[in-house]
Amino acid sequence: MKIFFLFTFSIFLLSAFEQAATSAHYDKILTHSRIRARDQGPNVCALQQVMGTKKKYFSTCRNWYQGAICGKKATVLYECCPGYMKMDGMRGCPAVAPIDHVYGTLGIVGATSTQQYSDISKLREEIEGRGSFTFFAPSNEAWEQLNSEIHRNLVDNVNIELYNALHHHMVNKRMLTKDLKNGMTLVSMYNDQKLLINHYPNGVVTVNCARVIHGNQIATNGVVHVIDRVLTAVGNTIQDFIEVEDDLSSLRAAAITSDVLDILGRPGHYTLFAPTNEAFERLPRGVLERIMGDKVASEALVKFHILNTLQCSEAITGGAVYETLEGNTVEVGCDGESLTVNGVKMVKRKDIVTNNGVIHLIDEVLIPDSAKQVIELGGAQQTTFTDLVAQLGLASSLRPEGQYTLLAPLNGAFSDDTLRMDQRLLKTILQNHIIKVKVGLNELYNGQELETIGGKLLRVFVYRTAVCIENSCMVRGSKEGRNGFIHIFRQIINPAEKTLHEMLRNDKRFSVFLSLVKAADLDDVLSRPGEWTLFVPTNDAFKGLTDDDKDILIRDKNALRNILLYHLTQGVFIGSGFEPGVTNILKTIQGGKLYLKTVNDTLLVNELKSRESDLMATNGVIHVIDKLLYPADLPVGNDQLLTILKKLIKYIQIKFVRDSTFKEIPLTFYKINIIESNVQPIIRKEDPSITQLTKLIEGEPEFKIVREGETITKVIHGEPIIKTYTKIIDGRPVEVTEKKVTEERIIQGPEIKYTRITAGGSDNEEKLKKLLEEEVTKVTKFIEGDGHLLEDEEIKRLLQGEAPVRKVQPTRRTQGGTARRRTRLAYP
C-alpha cells in the first residue's frame, strides 16, 4: 500500500511540474531577459525592438543571437522589468512600483486610454472597488489602431457599447501569466463571452490573438496585463465564417465537396489559411477542374490549409514547421509585419478569431504533393527533366488514373552534349527514368528490378547510406503525388547493355588485362549472369611488360588467377553508393581485401584513384584504375615473378618468401547448373517406304545456381532412337534398322545438357536416299579416321544390320566450363 501511495504521489508531482513548466514560458523568457541585462543594474530587462516599428519582445535565445525578429533587424532596449521602477541617481530599477487598485494600475502601466475610457463609461467605480479581477488592458497604440468606425461607435455610446467592450476585456478572478495555460478558455465579464488563451513556447501569451506586452502588474484587487489590440466579441465557428463570407465561396465549394467543412464546425483549436476566390482563379483551369473532380485530391487540398493548433500571428517571431490535417507540413514564418507560408508573403488579413480557432486569409492556394500529378512534383532543381518530359510528349502518357515513378536527375546532370542529342535518342533516355509502377523509397530493396515505360529493366542497389538505381544514386527530396512518386538522382541513369566481358572486349584500353583474363580461363566468368564489381587496370598499368614477362605470368596459372581475381568482388558496388570519407572493406574472390572510400566524389581503391567509375554491365560494374592491384599480405616465392611484379607495382612493397606458392582457386564460385527438358522424337509413317521424322535441336535450358564449393555428379543415359526402313543393296531389298544413340558421361560441377529437335523430314524417296547417303558417308569417315580398324566381317554385319558398331568416348570428368554432349549414328 505504501509503495502504491509513493508511486501515485510521484506521478502527481511529475504531472504538476510538467503543467507548471508548459504554462510558464513567459516567466522563463522574462528571467532570461533579466540575465542579459544584469550589467545594467537590478531588475532591468533586455528587450528587442523591431526596427521601424514599435514592437518590443522579451526575446528567445535564437532571436537574441540572430539579432533579428521576423527577418528584420532588432535593436536592444533596456527597461525596468514589470513591477519595478527607476529612482533618480541610482542604477537599474531598484524600486517596486506602488500597488494600487486596477484603475490606478492602468495609469502605472501606461494604459491611459483604457483608464480614460473606464472613467467615462462608469467602469471606474467597479475596478476601484472590492473584487479580484484580471484586466486585459489595450495599450494606447491598440486604441489608435482600432477600426475608426468601431472606435467612433464605442465613444458615441459610452454607457452601453464602451462599457460592454471594456467588460469583455475582464475576467472575474485574478490570473497571472503562469495561470494562463495554452488552449485555455476563460469567460469574460460581458455576456459570458469566451476569451481564448494561448501560451506559446517562445514566451508569447495571447488572448483572442492579442499579445500580452506587459504582464503581471499586480493590483490590490486583481492584476493588469497590457495587450497590443482591442478585443472583439467571438461567437462563430470557422465553418460559420466560411459559410457567410462571400470572398471564400470557392473554398466553401471545395470544403463541401471533400466533406471537410463539417470538421471546421466542431470544437477545437484550428488555424485555417483560407484562400480567397481570387487565389482560386489564379490556378490553371485544368488543374482546378482535375482536383475538384477528384474527391481524394480535393480533400487533401482543403486539409492542407488547416493546422490542428491555433497559431496567432503575434506569436510567430521566426519560421516554424507545423503539421497540417492532410499529414504533410507547412512552414509558417514572418517577414516584418507580414506572415509567410512556405516562405511566401501571401497573408492578406490575419487573426480572424472564432470560438474554435483562427483564420488567416491568403491570396494563393496551397496544393499539397498528395493532390498533385507526379509530373508536378518536380522542384526547382529538376526543371530540366520535367521540361524535357513535357516537350518530348512523355507527360501526356502519364495518365491521372495511372501509377508511375519518376527518377528525376538534377539539372546539373544534363550536359550541353546531352541536350543537343537527337530528340528520338533523348526521348529514349527519358523513358528510362519513368517506371511503370508507383514505388516509394521504403519499398525499394537490393536486387529489385524495375521496368520502365521503355521496356528496360533497372536494377536497385541498397547500401548503408544510399539507394542507387543502376549507376546513379538518390539524393533527398522524394515526394509522393496523386499518381506516383518522384525520386531525385545525382546523374542520368544509364541502363546496362553489355556484359563485363563485352565491355572489356570493346574497349582497347583493356586489351592487355583481357588477354590475361583469357589466358587464366576467366573470360567465361565475366560473360555469365551474375553480380560482380570489377576493378580494371588500363593498358597503362602494364607498361614495361614484355612478351617474355607475359609468358611467364601465363605459365603460372595459379599466380595469374590470384592476381586477376584480386580485382573481382562478389556484389555490385557503385562508387557514389559509399558513404563519403569512410573506408569500406570488400572481400575479393582471391580472398584478400580491398579498401574503398570516396573523397571529393572520387573513388579510391587501396588509396589509388579510379579514373572512371560506375561503368554498368548487365552482370556487374566496372571501375577503371591505372595501376595493377596486388594484395600486400600475399608473398611471392618466385624470383622471375617478383621481378615482373616490381616492374608493374611500385606503390607497395611486395613480400618475398622463397618457394611459397599461390593457392589454387577453383572456379566453383561462379557455377551455374543448366538442366535440360527431355524431349522424345516423334516418328510418323505416311508410306511404307517413306518416313516423316522429327530431328533434335537445342531446347531451352533451365538455370539453377550451384553454391561455391558444391559439385554435382550425374550419369547421363541417352535413350536410343530406332527407325526401320528398306534399302536396296546390290539390287536386292534389305531391311535396315537405324539406331541413334548418345554417349554416357560423368559430369562434375556445372551440368549442361542440350536437347535438339528440328522439324521436317523426307517428303519423297529422293530426299530419303540423300539423307541416308549423308549418314553412311559420316559413318564411313568415322571408320576411316578411327585408329581402330574394323574387320571385313564387322563392316558386313554393320551394313546388314546384324550387329551394332559403336564407338563411345572414354568417360571424362569436366571441371567448370560447359560440358559438351555428342550424338552420332551407329548401324546394327
Solvent accessible surface area in square Angstrom, and as a share of the most:
residue,aa,sasa,rsa
1,M,194,0.87
2,K,154,0.65
3,I,142,0.72
4,F,132,0.55
5,F,126,0.52
6,L,102,0.51
7,F,122,0.51
8,T,64,0.37
9,F,95,0.39
10,S,47,0.30
11,I,86,0.44
12,F,124,0.52
13,L,65,0.32
14,L,123,0.61
15,S,44,0.28
16,A,40,0.31
17,F,134,0.56
18,E,113,0.51
19,Q,105,0.46
20,A,56,0.43
21,A,42,0.32
22,T,74,0.43
23,S,4,0.03
24,A,20,0.16
25,H,36,0.16
26,Y,9,0.04
27,D,42,0.22
28,K,100,0.42
29,I,17,0.09
30,L,28,0.14
31,T,69,0.40
32,H,72,0.32
33,S,0,0.00
34,R,83,0.30
35,I,85,0.43
36,R,50,0.18
37,A,0,0.00
38,R,159,0.58
39,D,114,0.59
40,Q,78,0.35
41,G,8,0.08
42,P,67,0.42
43,N,30,0.15
44,V,8,0.05
45,C,0,0.00
46,A,1,0.00
47,L,11,0.05
48,Q,2,0.01
49,Q,43,0.19
50,V,9,0.05
51,M,105,0.47
52,G,88,0.85
53,T,39,0.22
54,K,150,0.64
55,K,50,0.21
56,K,71,0.30
57,Y,16,0.06
58,F,38,0.16
59,S,3,0.02
60,T,28,0.16
61,C,66,0.39
62,R,131,0.48
63,N,8,0.04
64,W,54,0.19
65,Y,178,0.68
66,Q,117,0.52
67,G,27,0.26
68,A,22,0.17
69,I,3,0.01
70,C,14,0.08
71,G,71,0.68
72,K,84,0.35
73,K,141,0.60
74,A,8,0.06
75,T,57,0.33
76,V,65,0.37
77,L,55,0.27
78,Y,97,0.37
79,E,62,0.28
80,C,35,0.21
81,C,2,0.01
82,P,19,0.12
83,G,20,0.20
84,Y,71,0.27
85,M,85,0.38
86,K,130,0.55
87,M,97,0.43
88,D,148,0.77
89,G,91,0.87
90,M,108,0.48
91,R,156,0.57
92,G,8,0.08
93,C,1,0.00
94,P,43,0.27
95,A,20,0.15
96,V,104,0.60
97,A,10,0.07
98,P,82,0.52
99,I,109,0.55
100,D,51,0.26
101,H,49,0.22
102,V,0,0.00
103,Y,22,0.08
104,G,13,0.13
105,T,1,0.01
106,L,0,0.00
107,G,30,0.29
108,I,67,0.34
109,V,25,0.15
110,G,38,0.36
111,A,1,0.00
112,T,67,0.39
113,S,25,0.16
114,T,0,0.00
115,Q,36,0.16
116,Q,106,0.47
117,Y,25,0.09
118,S,0,0.00
119,D,59,0.31
120,I,70,0.35
121,S,1,0.01
122,K,149,0.63
123,L,0,0.00
124,R,94,0.34
125,E,146,0.65
126,E,54,0.24
127,I,0,0.00
128,E,58,0.26
129,G,30,0.29
130,R,238,0.87
131,G,44,0.42
132,S,48,0.31
133,F,11,0.04
134,T,0,0.00
135,F,0,0.00
136,F,1,0.00
137,A,0,0.00
138,P,0,0.00
139,S,11,0.07
140,N,45,0.23
141,E,70,0.31
142,A,3,0.02
143,W,4,0.02
144,E,134,0.60
145,Q,141,0.63
146,L,25,0.13
147,N,87,0.44
148,S,80,0.52
149,E,103,0.46
150,I,75,0.38
151,H,42,0.19
152,R,131,0.48
153,N,81,0.42
154,L,18,0.09
155,V,63,0.36
156,D,107,0.55
157,N,60,0.31
158,V,33,0.19
159,N,96,0.49
160,I,100,0.51
161,E,81,0.36
162,L,1,0.00
163,Y,58,0.22
164,N,38,0.19
165,A,19,0.15
166,L,0,0.00
167,H,22,0.10
168,H,6,0.03
169,H,0,0.00
170,M,0,0.00
171,V,6,0.03
172,N,102,0.52
173,K,106,0.45
174,R,113,0.41
175,M,18,0.08
176,L,45,0.22
177,T,0,0.00
178,K,104,0.44
179,D,41,0.21
180,L,0,0.00
181,K,80,0.34
182,N,90,0.46
183,G,25,0.24
184,M,48,0.21
185,T,62,0.36
186,L,11,0.06
187,V,80,0.46
188,S,4,0.02
189,M,50,0.22
190,Y,70,0.27
191,N,112,0.58
192,D,107,0.55
193,Q,36,0.16
194,K,96,0.41
195,L,0,0.00
196,L,8,0.04
197,I,2,0.01
198,N,6,0.03
199,H,4,0.02
200,Y,16,0.06
201,P,105,0.66
202,N,32,0.17
203,G,7,0.07
204,V,12,0.07
205,V,1,0.00
206,T,0,0.00
207,V,0,0.00
208,N,9,0.04
209,C,2,0.01
210,A,0,0.00
211,R,17,0.06
212,V,6,0.03
213,I,61,0.31
214,H,50,0.22
215,G,0,0.00
216,N,37,0.19
217,Q,9,0.04
218,I,64,0.33
219,A,1,0.01
220,T,93,0.54
221,N,9,0.05
222,G,1,0.01
223,V,0,0.00
224,V,0,0.00
225,H,0,0.00
226,V,7,0.04
227,I,0,0.00
228,D,28,0.15
229,R,63,0.23
230,V,14,0.08
231,L,10,0.05
232,T,80,0.46
233,A,68,0.52
234,V,10,0.06
235,G,58,0.56
236,N,83,0.43
237,T,24,0.14
238,I,0,0.00
239,Q,36,0.16
240,D,54,0.28
241,F,29,0.12
242,I,1,0.00
243,E,80,0.36
244,V,112,0.64
245,E,45,0.20
246,D,118,0.61
247,D,54,0.28
248,L,0,0.00
249,S,43,0.28
250,S,36,0.23
251,L,2,0.01
252,R,55,0.20
253,A,49,0.38
254,A,0,0.00
255,A,1,0.00
256,I,101,0.51
257,T,61,0.35
258,S,2,0.01
259,D,91,0.47
260,V,1,0.01
261,L,11,0.06
262,D,91,0.47
263,I,31,0.15
264,L,1,0.01
265,G,26,0.25
266,R,133,0.49
267,P,125,0.79
268,G,25,0.24
269,H,71,0.32
270,Y,20,0.08
271,T,0,0.00
272,L,0,0.00
273,F,1,0.01
274,A,0,0.00
275,P,0,0.00
276,T,1,0.00
277,N,31,0.16
278,E,83,0.37
279,A,1,0.01
280,F,7,0.03
281,E,136,0.61
282,R,141,0.51
283,L,28,0.14
284,P,85,0.53
285,R,180,0.66
286,G,51,0.49
287,V,31,0.18
288,L,38,0.19
289,E,101,0.45
290,R,50,0.18
291,I,0,0.00
292,M,52,0.23
293,G,71,0.68
294,D,35,0.18
295,K,110,0.46
296,V,87,0.50
297,A,0,0.00
298,S,0,0.00
299,E,55,0.25
300,A,11,0.09
301,L,2,0.01
302,V,2,0.01
303,K,43,0.18
304,F,16,0.07
305,H,2,0.01
306,I,0,0.00
307,L,1,0.00
308,N,93,0.48
309,T,67,0.39
310,L,7,0.04
311,Q,14,0.06
312,C,0,0.00
313,S,8,0.05
314,E,12,0.05
315,A,7,0.05
316,I,10,0.05
317,T,13,0.08
318,G,18,0.18
319,G,34,0.32
320,A,37,0.29
321,V,97,0.56
322,Y,45,0.17
323,E,115,0.51
324,T,6,0.04
325,L,53,0.26
326,E,35,0.16
327,G,44,0.43
328,N,68,0.35
329,T,70,0.41
330,V,3,0.02
331,E,79,0.35
332,V,0,0.00
333,G,6,0.05
334,C,20,0.12
335,D,47,0.24
336,G,17,0.17
337,E,92,0.41
338,S,41,0.26
339,L,4,0.02
340,T,13,0.08
341,V,0,0.00
342,N,75,0.39
343,G,63,0.61
344,V,62,0.35
345,K,114,0.48
346,M,7,0.03
347,V,28,0.16
348,K,111,0.47
349,R,124,0.45
350,K,70,0.30
351,D,17,0.09
352,I,18,0.09
353,V,30,0.17
354,T,4,0.03
355,N,45,0.23
356,N,2,0.01
357,G,0,0.00
358,V,0,0.00
359,I,0,0.00
360,H,0,0.00
361,L,13,0.06
362,I,0,0.00
363,D,31,0.16
364,E,68,0.30
365,V,17,0.10
366,L,13,0.06
367,I,37,0.19
368,P,2,0.01
369,D,39,0.20
370,S,34,0.22
371,A,0,0.00
372,K,49,0.21
373,Q,17,0.08
374,V,0,0.00
375,I,39,0.20
376,E,65,0.29
377,L,4,0.02
378,G,25,0.24
379,G,26,0.25
380,A,81,0.63
381,Q,109,0.49
382,Q,15,0.07
383,T,59,0.34
384,T,33,0.19
385,F,0,0.00
386,T,21,0.12
387,D,72,0.37
388,L,19,0.09
389,V,0,0.00
390,A,60,0.46
391,Q,133,0.59
392,L,22,0.11
393,G,41,0.40
394,L,6,0.03
395,A,30,0.23
396,S,99,0.64
397,S,53,0.34
398,L,13,0.06
399,R,126,0.46
400,P,78,0.49
401,E,128,0.57
402,G,6,0.06
403,Q,84,0.38
404,Y,16,0.06
405,T,1,0.00
406,L,0,0.00
407,L,0,0.00
408,A,0,0.00
409,P,1,0.00
410,L,49,0.25
411,N,44,0.23
412,G,78,0.75
413,A,24,0.19
414,F,15,0.06
415,S,58,0.37
416,D,94,0.49
417,D,98,0.51
418,T,15,0.09
419,L,77,0.38
420,R,174,0.63
421,M,69,0.31
422,D,75,0.39
423,Q,126,0.56
424,R,192,0.70
425,L,94,0.47
426,L,6,0.03
427,K,76,0.32
428,T,62,0.36
429,I,28,0.14
430,L,1,0.00
431,Q,45,0.20
432,N,12,0.06
433,H,1,0.00
434,I,0,0.00
435,I,0,0.00
436,K,95,0.40
437,V,81,0.46
438,K,55,0.23
439,V,9,0.05
440,G,1,0.01
441,L,86,0.43
442,N,143,0.73
443,E,94,0.42
444,L,19,0.10
445,Y,129,0.49
446,N,91,0.46
447,G,40,0.39
448,Q,24,0.11
449,E,101,0.45
450,L,8,0.04
451,E,70,0.32
452,T,0,0.00
453,I,51,0.26
454,G,42,0.40
455,G,46,0.44
456,K,69,0.29
457,L,98,0.49
458,L,0,0.00
459,R,32,0.12
460,V,0,0.00
461,F,7,0.03
462,V,56,0.32
463,Y,40,0.15
464,R,193,0.71
465,T,77,0.45
466,A,19,0.15
467,V,29,0.17
468,C,0,0.00
469,I,0,0.00
470,E,2,0.01
471,N,10,0.05
472,S,0,0.00
473,C,2,0.01
474,M,23,0.10
475,V,34,0.20
476,R,236,0.86
477,G,39,0.37
478,S,44,0.28
479,K,74,0.31
480,E,85,0.38
481,G,3,0.03
482,R,73,0.27
483,N,1,0.00
484,G,0,0.00
485,F,33,0.14
486,I,0,0.00
487,H,1,0.01
488,I,6,0.03
489,F,0,0.00
490,R,129,0.47
491,Q,85,0.38
492,I,21,0.11
493,I,2,0.01
494,N,86,0.44
495,P,21,0.13
496,A,22,0.17
497,E,113,0.51
498,K,89,0.38
499,T,28,0.17
500,L,0,0.00
501,H,28,0.12
502,E,56,0.25
503,M,41,0.18
504,L,1,0.01
505,R,141,0.51
506,N,86,0.44
507,D,37,0.19
508,K,182,0.77
509,R,96,0.35
510,F,3,0.01
511,S,57,0.37
512,V,38,0.22
513,F,2,0.01
514,L,26,0.13
515,S,38,0.25
516,L,3,0.01
517,V,4,0.02
518,K,138,0.58
519,A,26,0.20
520,A,0,0.00
521,D,68,0.35
522,L,6,0.03
523,D,37,0.19
524,D,50,0.26
525,V,1,0.01
526,L,7,0.03
527,S,47,0.30
528,R,26,0.09
529,P,99,0.62
530,G,30,0.29
531,E,78,0.35
532,W,8,0.03
533,T,0,0.00
534,L,4,0.02
535,F,0,0.00
536,V,0,0.00
537,P,0,0.00
538,T,15,0.09
539,N,46,0.24
540,D,84,0.43
541,A,7,0.06
542,F,10,0.04
543,K,145,0.61
544,G,55,0.53
545,L,31,0.16
546,T,69,0.40
547,D,114,0.59
548,D,102,0.53
549,D,15,0.08
550,K,51,0.22
551,D,67,0.35
552,I,31,0.16
553,L,5,0.02
554,I,57,0.29
555,R,170,0.62
556,D,58,0.30
557,K,77,0.33
558,N,53,0.27
559,A,0,0.00
560,L,1,0.01
561,R,30,0.11
562,N,0,0.00
563,I,4,0.02
564,L,5,0.03
565,L,4,0.02
566,Y,5,0.02
567,H,0,0.00
568,L,4,0.02
569,T,1,0.00
570,Q,102,0.45
571,G,16,0.16
572,V,10,0.06
573,F,47,0.20
574,I,1,0.01
575,G,3,0.03
576,S,42,0.27
577,G,2,0.02
578,F,15,0.06
579,E,50,0.22
580,P,106,0.67
581,G,54,0.52
582,V,62,0.36
583,T,71,0.41
584,N,35,0.18
585,I,104,0.53
586,L,16,0.08
587,K,147,0.62
588,T,4,0.03
589,I,36,0.18
590,Q,10,0.04
591,G,33,0.32
592,G,11,0.11
593,K,113,0.48
594,L,0,0.00
595,Y,103,0.39
596,L,0,0.00
597,K,50,0.21
598,T,12,0.07
599,V,61,0.35
600,N,141,0.72
601,D,150,0.78
602,T,44,0.26
603,L,6,0.03
604,L,22,0.11
605,V,0,0.00
606,N,32,0.17
607,E,122,0.55
608,L,26,0.13
609,K,112,0.47
610,S,11,0.07
611,R,153,0.56
612,E,68,0.30
613,S,44,0.28
614,D,21,0.11
615,L,41,0.20
616,M,17,0.08
617,A,0,0.00
618,T,65,0.38
619,N,2,0.01
620,G,0,0.00
621,V,0,0.00
622,I,1,0.00
623,H,0,0.00
624,V,0,0.00
625,I,1,0.00
626,D,32,0.17
627,K,81,0.34
628,L,4,0.02
629,L,0,0.00
630,Y,4,0.01
631,P,4,0.02
632,A,59,0.45
633,D,101,0.53
634,L,31,0.16
635,P,41,0.26
636,V,0,0.00
637,G,10,0.10
638,N,69,0.36
639,D,73,0.38
640,Q,100,0.45
641,L,4,0.02
642,L,24,0.12
643,T,77,0.45
644,I,4,0.02
645,L,1,0.00
646,K,97,0.41
647,K,79,0.34
648,L,12,0.06
649,I,4,0.02
650,K,160,0.68
651,Y,65,0.25
652,I,51,0.26
653,Q,146,0.65
654,I,9,0.05
655,K,107,0.45
656,F,69,0.29
657,V,81,0.46
658,R,146,0.53
659,D,119,0.61
660,S,33,0.21
661,T,123,0.72
662,F,18,0.08
663,K,113,0.48
664,E,126,0.56
665,I,11,0.05
666,P,76,0.48
667,L,22,0.11
668,T,7,0.04
669,F,22,0.09
670,Y,17,0.06
671,K,4,0.02
672,I,10,0.05
673,N,2,0.01
674,I,18,0.09
675,I,55,0.28
676,E,30,0.14
677,S,65,0.42
678,N,111,0.57
679,V,64,0.37
680,Q,100,0.44
681,P,29,0.19
682,I,120,0.61
683,I,76,0.39
684,R,133,0.48
685,K,133,0.56
686,E,110,0.49
687,D,60,0.31
688,P,132,0.83
689,S,62,0.40
690,I,36,0.18
691,T,6,0.03
692,Q,41,0.18
693,L,27,0.13
694,T,34,0.20
695,K,82,0.35
696,L,41,0.20
697,I,75,0.38
698,E,97,0.43
699,G,39,0.38
700,E,153,0.69
701,P,48,0.30
702,E,109,0.49
703,F,127,0.53
704,K,107,0.45
705,I,127,0.64
706,V,6,0.03
707,R,174,0.63
708,E,131,0.59
709,G,59,0.57
710,E,74,0.33
711,T,73,0.42
712,I,46,0.23
713,T,81,0.47
714,K,87,0.37
715,V,68,0.39
716,I,15,0.08
717,H,123,0.55
718,G,19,0.18
719,E,103,0.46
720,P,73,0.46
721,I,37,0.19
722,I,93,0.47
723,K,17,0.07
724,T,51,0.29
725,Y,15,0.06
726,T,75,0.43
727,K,64,0.27
728,I,110,0.56
729,I,50,0.26
730,D,133,0.69
731,G,66,0.64
732,R,161,0.59
733,P,97,0.61
734,V,31,0.18
735,E,109,0.49
736,V,9,0.05
737,T,42,0.24
738,E,19,0.08
739,K,62,0.26
740,K,46,0.20
741,V,17,0.10
742,T,25,0.15
743,E,14,0.06
744,E,87,0.39
745,R,22,0.08
746,I,46,0.23
747,I,5,0.03
748,Q,50,0.22
749,G,0,0.00
750,P,3,0.02
751,E,6,0.03
752,I,4,0.02
753,K,21,0.09
754,Y,80,0.31
755,T,14,0.08
756,R,127,0.46
757,I,39,0.20
758,T,50,0.29
759,A,97,0.76
760,G,37,0.36
761,G,35,0.33
762,S,4,0.02
763,D,96,0.50
764,N,63,0.32
765,E,88,0.40
766,E,124,0.56
767,K,100,0.42
768,L,10,0.05
769,K,94,0.40
770,K,129,0.54
771,L,37,0.18
772,L,11,0.06
773,E,109,0.49
774,E,83,0.37
775,E,21,0.09
776,V,48,0.28
777,T,65,0.38
778,K,126,0.53
779,V,15,0.09
780,T,57,0.33
781,K,133,0.56
782,F,62,0.26
783,I,31,0.16
784,E,128,0.57
785,G,69,0.66
786,D,21,0.11
787,G,81,0.78
788,H,112,0.50
789,L,142,0.71
790,L,31,0.16
791,E,118,0.53
792,D,118,0.61
793,E,104,0.46
794,E,47,0.21
795,I,61,0.31
796,K,106,0.45
797,R,86,0.31
798,L,8,0.04
799,L,89,0.44
800,Q,77,0.34
801,G,26,0.25
802,E,118,0.53
803,A,27,0.21
804,P,93,0.59
805,V,26,0.15
806,R,148,0.54
807,K,85,0.36
808,V,59,0.34
809,Q,72,0.32
810,P,100,0.63
811,T,81,0.47
812,R,147,0.54
813,R,154,0.56
814,T,34,0.20
815,Q,110,0.49
816,G,4,0.04
817,G,28,0.27
818,T,70,0.41
819,A,2,0.02
820,R,165,0.60
821,R,64,0.23
822,R,106,0.39
823,T,68,0.39
824,R,70,0.26
825,L,28,0.14
826,A,10,0.08
827,Y,17,0.06
828,P,20,0.12
